[in-house]
Amino acid sequence: MLKQNYSYFQYRNLQYIQKGGLGVGAPTSSIFSEIYLKYLGNTKIFDISVKRHIIGLLRYIDEIFIVYQNNRTNIH
């Protein structure tokens, strides 16, 4: 029988259980997150920046900063 591995954490005196996704504080979480963000950056975000005439796109860890011209780019 397989044992389910849940992550437990507490925030503001409330206890939570994480049933899905990457474990909070797990050593591999940052690695898998970085791989996924690189994948998104090289596929979806690049396509959006080309199609929407984005001037600049900067990424730092999990933040994305986008520079665009208001008269050429519809951000919606």
Buried (B, 14 or more C-beta within 10 A) or exposed (E): EEEEEEBEEEEEEEEEEEEEEBEEEEEEBEEEBEEEBEEEBEEEBEEEBEEEEBEEBEBEEEEEEBEBEEEEBEEE
